[in-house]
Amino acid sequence: MYKTWVEINKKALQNNIQQFQKLIGNKVKLMAVVKANAYGHGLVEVVKIVIESGVPWLGVDSVDEAIELRKAGIDTPILILGYTLLLRLEDVVKYDLRQVVYNRETIEELAEQATSDKQQVKVHLKVETGTSRQGLEKEELLELAKFIKKHPQIEIEGVYTHYANIEDTTDHNYAQQQLQRFKQAVELLEKNDIKIPIKHTACSAAVILFPKTYFSLVRVGISMYGLWPSKETFVSAQEKKREIKLEPVLTWKTKVAQIKKIKAGTPISYGLTEKTSHDSKIAVLPVGYWDGYDRKLSGVANVLIKGKRCKMLGRVCMNMIMVDISHIEDIKLEDEVVLLGIQGSEKITADEFAQKIGTINYEVVTRINPLIPRIVV
């Protein structure tokens, strides 16, 4: 049906959700972070499984992602974790969304929109604890909270922060400092009679490693999709005997578009960067960097055909790659090819891709072109 597609393993996703629900217990709520097209897995497809699994909160980056979910019939609470333009705040009110706030201008516009619609808007304050991204230091945060209190149309529903260095190290001192800064900020708010029902700091790595980061809600992103935040997180989890079994959710596939024989010394693809060392049989695959198959994989990646690794030859093109199939018998036109995932006893992981191109597994999966179909299996 498709030249290239992504399969989403429903059971794997459900397993990962259950693993986190088991870790946090019944008193803490789980937010599924589904921003960036559900980390490349397919926004609506993933969210339907997430809701079916009983997850009570969703986190997105943009108002457009949230609207897409509302139009798909999702009425679960949605927190917009990213910035929303002032002109788009009317949609936050219209679609009953939660918005992270740290600017007075955002508050004023939300209040105006809520007044016209006679609807109260729930917001979450972002605390700056050491990531130097969105958010305010505790004194500024208190000022903003007092400013919000002057607008009865707006309810401070939550307060949260994000860790800067909890994944990339086995030394978590900086994260501990951030946690303390968050607690101090919350304490300052509460001393000034600003009561906030929902507090949250934990990302995937924090949930896996540190129960004291849980508070009333945790935000699980990368690991809900079966990927470890980092090797360091995996090592730390083993040291702490934090048992969790993650199953990768995504498999990326394509089909053989052409099979051809070429002689030794024949150059392959743009720039003539690679020539065959012997008479060879190659397969042309209809996928390239437009699809999200990184150009830096040129000449170093592998794909799986009939359960065997096949080396990618030459440069990745916009819509095609070539692979060596000299060692495999009986390959036919339109045979299935696994670009990322498991086939037989072999597997190619997002971490393997990331290592080859000098990045992280997050980038590998989120950059798979969103126009490629996502199929739940």
C-alpha positions as CSV (number, residue, x, y, z in Angstrom):
1,M,0.0,0.0,0.0
2,Y,2.9,2.4,0.8
3,K,6.4,2.8,-0.4
4,T,7.6,3.7,3.1
5,W,5.7,3.6,6.4
6,V,6.0,3.5,10.1
7,E,4.4,0.8,12.3
8,I,3.4,1.5,15.8
9,N,3.3,-1.5,18.1
10,K,0.3,-1.1,20.3
11,K,1.3,-3.7,22.8
12,A,4.7,-2.3,23.2
13,L,3.3,1.2,23.9
14,Q,0.8,-0.2,26.4
15,N,3.6,-2.2,28.1
16,N,5.7,1.0,28.5
17,I,2.8,2.9,29.9
18,Q,2.1,0.1,32.4
19,Q,5.7,0.0,33.4
20,F,5.6,3.7,34.4
21,Q,2.2,3.5,36.0
22,K,3.6,0.7,38.2
23,L,6.6,2.9,39.1
24,I,4.6,5.9,40.2
25,G,1.7,4.2,41.9
26,N,-1.9,5.3,42.3
27,K,-1.3,8.6,44.0
28,V,0.7,10.2,41.1
29,K,-0.8,11.0,37.7
30,L,0.9,10.4,34.4
31,M,1.2,12.9,31.6
32,A,2.0,11.4,28.2
33,V,4.2,13.9,26.4
34,V,3.2,13.6,22.7
35,K,4.8,16.7,21.3
36,A,6.6,16.7,17.9
37,N,4.1,14.2,16.4
38,A,4.4,12.0,19.5
39,Y,8.2,11.9,19.1
40,G,7.7,10.9,15.5
41,H,5.4,8.1,16.2
42,G,2.1,9.7,15.0
43,L,0.2,12.1,17.2
44,V,-3.4,11.0,17.0
45,E,-2.5,7.3,16.6
46,V,-0.4,7.3,19.8
47,V,-2.9,9.4,21.8
48,K,-5.8,7.0,21.1
49,I,-3.7,4.2,22.6
50,V,-2.6,6.4,25.5
51,I,-6.2,7.3,26.4
52,E,-7.3,3.7,26.1
53,S,-4.5,2.9,28.5
54,G,-6.0,5.2,31.1
55,V,-3.5,8.0,31.0
56,P,-5.2,11.2,32.4
57,W,-3.0,14.0,31.0
58,L,-1.4,15.0,27.7
59,G,1.5,17.3,27.0
60,V,2.1,19.0,23.6
61,D,4.4,21.7,22.4
62,S,1.9,23.9,20.4
63,V,-1.6,25.0,20.2
64,D,-1.9,23.4,16.8
65,E,-1.0,20.0,18.1
66,A,-3.6,20.4,20.9
67,I,-6.3,21.5,18.4
68,E,-5.6,18.5,16.2
69,L,-6.3,16.3,19.2
70,R,-9.5,18.1,20.1
71,K,-10.7,17.8,16.5
72,A,-9.9,14.0,16.8
73,G,-12.4,13.8,19.7
74,I,-9.8,13.8,22.5
75,D,-11.2,15.7,25.6
76,T,-8.4,14.8,28.0
77,P,-6.7,17.7,29.8
78,I,-3.9,19.0,27.5
79,L,-1.0,21.2,28.7
80,I,0.8,23.3,26.0
81,L,4.4,23.1,27.1
82,G,5.7,25.5,24.5
83,Y,5.1,29.2,23.7
84,T,1.8,30.3,22.2
85,L,1.7,33.5,20.2
86,L,-0.6,36.2,21.7
87,L,-2.8,36.1,18.6
88,R,-3.4,32.4,19.1
89,L,-4.4,32.5,22.8
90,E,-8.0,32.7,21.8
91,D,-7.7,29.1,20.7
92,V,-6.3,28.1,24.1
93,V,-9.6,29.4,25.6
94,K,-11.8,28.1,22.8
95,Y,-10.5,24.5,23.0
96,D,-10.2,24.4,26.8
97,L,-6.5,24.0,26.9
98,R,-3.9,24.5,29.7
99,Q,-1.0,26.9,28.9
100,V,2.4,27.3,30.4
101,V,2.9,31.0,31.4
102,Y,5.8,33.2,32.3
103,N,4.9,36.5,30.6
104,R,2.4,39.2,31.8
105,E,1.3,39.8,28.2
106,T,0.2,36.2,28.0
107,I,-1.9,36.6,31.2
108,E,-3.5,39.8,30.0
109,E,-4.5,38.3,26.7
110,L,-5.8,35.1,28.2
111,A,-7.9,37.1,30.7
112,E,-9.3,39.2,27.9
113,Q,-10.2,36.1,25.9
114,A,-11.7,34.4,28.9
115,T,-13.8,37.5,29.7
116,S,-15.4,37.5,26.3
117,D,-16.1,33.8,26.4
118,K,-17.1,33.8,30.1
119,Q,-14.7,30.9,30.6
120,Q,-11.9,30.4,33.2
121,V,-8.5,29.4,31.9
122,K,-6.1,27.1,33.7
123,V,-2.4,27.9,33.5
124,H,0.8,26.3,34.8
125,L,3.7,28.4,36.0
126,K,7.1,27.5,34.8
127,V,10.0,27.8,37.3
128,E,13.5,28.5,36.1
129,T,15.8,26.3,38.2
130,G,18.8,26.0,36.0
131,T,18.0,25.1,32.4
132,S,17.9,28.7,31.2
133,R,14.9,28.1,29.0
134,Q,11.3,29.0,29.7
135,G,10.4,30.1,33.1
136,L,11.1,32.6,36.0
137,E,13.2,32.7,39.0
138,K,11.3,32.3,42.3
139,E,11.0,36.1,43.1
140,E,9.8,36.9,39.5
141,L,7.5,33.9,39.7
142,L,5.9,35.2,42.8
143,E,5.3,38.6,41.2
144,L,3.6,36.9,38.2
145,A,1.5,34.7,40.4
146,K,0.3,37.8,42.3
147,F,-0.4,39.4,39.0
148,I,-2.5,36.4,37.9
149,K,-4.5,36.6,41.1
150,K,-5.8,40.0,40.0
151,H,-7.4,38.2,37.1
152,P,-10.2,36.0,38.4
153,Q,-10.7,34.5,34.9
154,I,-7.4,32.7,35.3
155,E,-6.7,29.8,37.6
156,I,-3.1,28.7,38.6
157,E,-3.6,25.0,38.3
158,G,0.0,23.9,38.2
159,V,3.7,24.8,38.7
160,Y,6.6,22.9,37.2
161,T,10.2,22.8,36.1
162,H,12.5,20.8,33.9
163,Y,15.9,19.2,34.6
164,A,18.9,20.2,32.5
165,N,21.3,17.4,33.3
166,I,19.5,14.4,34.7
167,E,20.0,12.3,31.5
168,D,23.5,13.0,30.3
169,T,25.4,12.0,33.5
170,T,25.5,9.5,36.3
171,D,26.3,12.4,38.7
172,H,23.0,13.9,39.6
173,N,24.1,16.7,41.9
174,Y,22.9,19.5,39.5
175,A,19.5,17.9,39.2
176,Q,19.3,17.7,43.0
177,Q,20.1,21.4,43.1
178,Q,17.3,22.1,40.6
179,L,14.9,20.0,42.7
180,Q,15.7,22.1,45.8
181,R,15.2,25.4,43.9
182,F,11.8,24.1,42.7
183,K,10.8,23.3,46.3
184,Q,12.0,26.7,47.5
185,A,9.9,28.4,44.7
186,V,6.8,26.4,45.7
187,E,7.4,27.2,49.4
188,L,7.6,30.9,48.6
189,L,4.3,30.8,46.6
190,E,2.5,28.9,49.4
191,K,3.8,31.3,52.1
192,N,2.1,34.0,50.1
193,D,-1.2,32.2,50.0
194,I,-0.9,31.0,46.5
195,K,-2.1,27.4,46.5
196,I,-1.3,25.3,43.5
197,P,-2.9,21.8,43.2
198,I,-0.6,20.3,40.7
199,K,3.2,20.2,41.0
200,H,5.4,18.4,38.5
201,T,9.1,18.1,37.7
202,A,9.8,14.6,36.5
203,C,10.7,13.7,32.9
204,S,11.4,10.1,31.8
205,A,14.8,9.8,33.4
206,A,13.6,11.4,36.7
207,V,10.7,9.0,36.9
208,I,13.0,6.0,36.4
209,L,15.6,7.2,38.8
210,F,14.2,9.5,41.5
211,P,10.8,9.0,43.2
212,K,11.2,12.2,45.1
213,T,10.8,14.1,41.9
214,Y,7.3,12.8,41.4
215,F,5.0,15.3,43.3
216,S,1.5,15.0,41.9
217,L,2.2,14.5,38.2
218,V,5.0,13.1,36.1
219,R,5.7,13.8,32.4
220,V,6.9,10.8,30.4
221,G,8.2,11.4,26.9
222,I,11.0,9.5,25.2
223,S,10.7,6.3,27.4
224,M,7.0,5.9,26.8
225,Y,8.1,5.1,23.3
226,G,10.5,2.4,24.5
227,L,13.7,4.4,24.2
228,W,16.1,5.1,27.0
229,P,16.8,8.8,27.6
230,S,20.6,8.0,27.5
231,K,23.1,5.3,28.3
232,E,23.8,7.1,31.5
233,T,20.2,6.7,32.6
234,F,20.3,3.0,31.8
235,V,23.5,2.6,33.9
236,S,22.1,4.6,36.8
237,A,18.9,2.6,36.7
238,Q,20.9,-0.6,37.0
239,E,23.0,0.8,39.9
240,K,19.8,1.8,41.7
241,K,18.1,-1.5,40.9
242,R,15.2,0.4,39.3
243,E,13.6,-2.3,37.2
244,I,11.8,-1.3,34.1
245,K,11.4,-3.1,30.8
246,L,11.0,-0.8,27.8
247,E,10.0,-2.0,24.4
248,P,10.6,0.1,21.3
249,V,7.3,1.1,19.8
250,L,8.4,2.2,16.3
251,T,9.4,0.2,13.2
252,W,10.2,2.1,10.0
253,K,9.8,0.1,6.8
254,T,10.1,0.4,3.0
255,K,10.1,-1.9,0.0
256,V,12.6,-2.9,-2.7
257,A,12.0,-0.7,-5.7
258,Q,14.7,-2.2,-8.1
259,I,17.3,-5.0,-8.1
260,K,20.3,-4.6,-10.3
261,K,23.7,-6.2,-10.9
262,I,26.8,-3.9,-11.2
263,K,30.4,-4.6,-12.0
264,A,33.4,-4.1,-9.7
265,G,34.6,-0.5,-9.6
266,T,31.2,1.0,-10.4
267,P,30.5,4.3,-8.6
268,I,27.2,4.5,-6.7
269,S,25.1,7.7,-6.0
270,Y,26.0,11.3,-6.0
271,G,29.6,12.5,-5.8
272,L,31.0,9.1,-6.7
273,T,31.9,8.7,-3.1
274,E,31.8,4.9,-3.1
275,K,32.6,2.3,-5.7
276,T,31.9,-1.4,-5.5
277,S,35.0,-3.5,-4.7
278,H,33.6,-6.6,-6.5
279,D,30.8,-7.6,-8.8
280,S,27.7,-6.8,-6.8
281,K,23.9,-7.0,-6.6
282,I,22.3,-3.9,-5.2
283,A,18.7,-2.9,-4.2
284,V,17.3,0.6,-4.7
285,L,15.0,1.6,-1.9
286,P,12.5,4.5,-2.2
287,V,13.4,6.4,0.9
288,G,15.8,9.3,1.5
289,Y,16.6,12.4,3.5
290,W,13.2,14.0,2.7
291,D,11.7,11.1,4.6
292,G,14.0,11.7,7.5
293,Y,16.7,9.2,6.6
294,D,19.6,11.4,7.6
295,R,22.2,12.1,4.9
296,K,25.0,11.5,7.4
297,L,24.0,7.8,7.2
298,S,25.6,7.8,3.8
299,G,27.8,4.8,3.4
300,V,27.6,3.8,7.1
301,A,24.1,2.6,7.7
302,N,22.5,-0.8,7.4
303,V,19.0,-2.0,6.6
304,L,17.4,-5.4,7.2
305,I,16.2,-7.6,4.3
306,K,15.1,-11.2,5.0
307,G,16.5,-10.8,8.5
308,K,20.1,-9.9,7.3
309,R,22.0,-6.7,7.4
310,C,22.6,-4.9,4.1
311,K,25.1,-2.1,3.9
312,M,24.0,1.2,2.5
313,L,26.1,2.3,-0.5
314,G,27.1,5.8,-1.4
315,R,25.2,9.0,-0.5
316,V,21.7,9.1,0.8
317,C,19.6,10.9,-1.9
318,M,16.5,13.0,-1.4
319,N,14.1,10.1,-2.1
320,M,16.3,7.0,-2.6
321,I,19.1,4.9,-1.1
322,M,21.0,1.9,-2.5
323,V,22.1,-1.1,-0.5
324,D,24.3,-4.1,-1.1
325,I,22.3,-7.4,-1.3
326,S,25.1,-9.5,-2.9
327,H,25.0,-11.9,0.1
328,I,21.2,-12.6,0.0
329,E,19.4,-15.0,-2.3
330,D,15.9,-14.8,-3.6
331,I,15.2,-11.1,-3.1
332,K,12.2,-10.0,-5.1
333,L,10.8,-6.7,-6.2
334,E,8.8,-5.0,-3.4
335,D,10.2,-7.3,-0.6
336,E,9.8,-5.7,2.8
337,V,12.8,-3.8,4.2
338,V,13.3,-2.6,7.8
339,L,15.1,0.7,8.1
340,L,14.6,0.9,11.9
341,G,13.4,-1.9,14.0
342,I,13.5,-5.7,14.2
343,Q,13.4,-8.3,11.5
344,G,14.1,-11.9,12.4
345,S,16.9,-12.1,14.9
346,E,18.5,-8.8,13.8
347,K,17.6,-5.2,14.9
348,I,18.6,-1.7,14.0
349,T,17.9,0.8,16.8
350,A,17.4,4.5,17.0
351,D,20.5,4.5,19.3
352,E,22.5,2.9,16.5
353,F,21.4,5.6,14.0
354,A,22.2,8.3,16.6
355,Q,25.7,7.0,17.2
356,K,26.4,6.9,13.4
357,I,25.2,10.5,12.8
358,G,26.4,12.0,16.1
359,T,23.1,12.8,17.7
360,I,20.5,11.4,20.2
361,N,17.7,8.9,19.7
362,Y,15.1,11.6,20.2
363,E,16.2,13.4,17.0
364,V,16.3,10.2,15.0
365,V,12.6,9.3,15.6
366,T,11.2,12.9,15.7
367,R,12.7,13.7,12.3
368,I,10.9,10.9,10.5
369,N,8.7,12.9,8.1
370,P,5.2,13.3,9.6
371,L,3.7,12.8,6.1
372,I,4.8,9.2,6.2
373,P,1.8,7.0,7.2
374,R,1.8,5.7,10.8
375,I,0.1,2.3,11.0
376,V,-0.9,0.8,14.4
377,V,-0.2,-2.9,14.5
